[in-house]
Amino acid sequence: MNLRNVLLFAGMALLIVLEGSTTFGGLFGGSWNTALFILNFGLLSAIMSLGVNMQWGYAGLFNVGVVGFIALGGLAPVLIATAPVTEVWTLGGVGRLIFSLVVGAGVIALAVALNHRLRGGIRVLALGVTLIGGFFLYRALFDPAVEVIEAFNPATYSNIGGLGLPVLVSWPVGALLAAGAAWLIGKTALGLRSDYLAIATLGIGEIIVAVLKNEDWLARGVKNVIGIPRPVPYEVDLQASAGFADFAARFGADPVVASTIVVKLLYAGLFLVVLLALTAASELALKSPWGRMMRAIRDNEVAAEAMGKNVTGRHLQIFILGSAVCGFAGAMMVTMDSLHNPGTYSPLRFTFLVWVMVIVGGSGNNWGAIIGGFLISFLWLKVEAWGPAALDYLTAGMDPASPLREHLKDSAAHMRLIALGLVLLLVLRFSPKGLIPER
């Protein structure tokens, strides 16, 4: 890293420290709790930004379905770490559900085989009979199984539950779920032109989120799953510990406040280990012959293909890797919140915002993606509080009954978008390659 990059990271660290400092808390309106929340949010965002940077910065793949892969990663803690709902297994709902899914997969496999083996009109007829008949057979098996599962105690369960495994296992499983979806999407969409790939990933991302919202049997849909196990202690358990109360007293801290700070610090340690490991692996990969090949394909696909490189195969590879990183981050985020809420998976937050991080930080540079993740996360969280305060100050001299003043104050909710748009425009104007450009 050169001096400029070190100063950027030092400045970002200073902003977080000032957020938590009691001396400057009046300026930023924060506390150590909010500072550590911003730190954890920034660490998660930096990991997501690294995943998108792999796809766009390394290979030039325009993935607009980032939210879908993050949502799939977020599903993993529900399926892995929560306790199984044994009642729906004994009622036969899960067994019938699994059988219906196997039948559905068999219908698709049969359709693929017929498509390869048959030709002409007979192929069209065979595919039509197989797909239409298979669809009705699948629904005849699937719907009764789902009714059994969703009818069981809908206020608390109505889903299949999980495997009851340690929650940290769900993080790599989240990456595998996202990678599997990326493989399926990539096999069909990566042969398309870049604009068609963007449209395809946008649609598929929204389909994934829609499935999570509506299929209650899988993860309770919009009814949410709460109480997901955590890899760190709960605040109430720390507060009930006499040893922890003595520990907090030695620092003159309230045990309740101290417990929330310690939990956030533990999460920050876990997230930092993951970020450092991913950054080290990404840097080694980018500087290897494989990384140079990926950038050569990005810069000139025709020339790379003429040199014997499998362009589509390499695109599929990097598409899977980037999506797996996003899925990993999605699982980490749900673990930190101890809540799975598909309603929060908004393209604005989990696609547009991550893309802004990559562009502002510097696409093609891992350190740029990281600083972009921290900076945009900080602004995203702080502008929400700064916006109304700024408009109150600017309109203080206006007539309280003025329609313009009321309109401006009502527009405070949009200050986030205005601020991020302004930052993006300034960076594109004065540093078009990002804060830390690709070398």
Summary of the structure (lengths in Angstrom):
residues: 439
radius of gyration: 24.7
end to end distance: 10.8
largest distance: 81.9
contacts: 1489
relative contact order: 0.16
helix: 78%
strand: 1%
